Amino acid sequence: LMAHALGTNVFSTRYGQVTCQGASVNYSIHYPVSEKTKIAVGICGVVEKTAIDLTSLQVKSKDPFFESLQASGIAKTDITLRTGVVVYHPVFYA
């Protein structure tokens, strides 16, 4: 008996000046290889935005480049696709 699984994940983390926000959608199919052994194949799509807040940082000397970064901010958005395969049995991965 094949089994299908669908999941989502929404996340938001902050480490000092760095903020990461995003979401993912996961799908997997579990296929029986024998009575107790199964193989699972999955795929996951992730959208993640990482931003650095430089407004609270100070530099000793005036730096026009750094000041322009403070004014505009630094951010990037990544879109990734991940895949995976696992074989499992009650003796392992239980």
N, C-alpha and C positions, 0 to 999 in steps of 0.2 A: 504494500500500500504506500503510494507516494504521498508525501506531505509537502505543503507549500507554506511559506511564512512571509509576512510582510510587516515591516516596522518603520518607525520614524524616530528621529532624534532632533531636538532643538536645544542649542547650547549657547551660553553666554558666559565668558570668563574674563576676568581682569587681573593682571599682574603688574602692579605699579602703573606705568604709563601705557602699557600695551593692553588693548581690548580685542578679544576674538568673539565673533558672533556668527552663528550659522545654523544650518539644518541639513539633515541627511534622510534619504529614503533607502530602505534595504529590502531586498527580496532574496529568498533562498528556496531551493527545492531539495528535499531529502528523499533519496532513492534507495530502496533496500537492495543490498548486494547478496545477502544471505538472510537467514531467519532473524539473526540478531545484529548483523553488521550493516551499516548504512553509510552512504556517501552523501555529503551535502555540498552543493555548489551555490555560491551566492554572489550577488552584485550589489554595489552600494554607490549611490551618487551623492556627492557632498558639495554644498556651496558654503564658503567661509569667507568672512570679511575680517581682516586684521587691520587695526588702526593704532597709531602711536600719537598720544597727546603730548605735545611739546610745550604747551602754554605754561606749565608750572616749572619748567626747567630754566635755569639761568646760566649764562656763560660769563666769564670774567671780562673778556674783551668784546667789543661790538663786532658782530659778524653778519653782514647783509644776507648771506646765503641761509644761515641758521634762522634769522629773523623772518625770511620769506617762508621757510618751512613751518615756523611757528604760526604764521598767519594763515597758511593754506592747509596745514595738517598733512599727515602721511597716512595713506590707507591703500590697501590692495584687496582685491576680491579674487579668490581661487575657486575654480570648478574642477572637481576631480571625480574620477570613476575608479572604483576599487573592485577587485574580484577575489574570490577565495574558494578553496576546496578543502574539505576535511573528511576523513574516514573515521567513524566512531563505532564503538561496541560497548556493551555493559561492563566489560573488564577494564576498558580505558575510556576516558572522557565521560564518565558517568556522574 
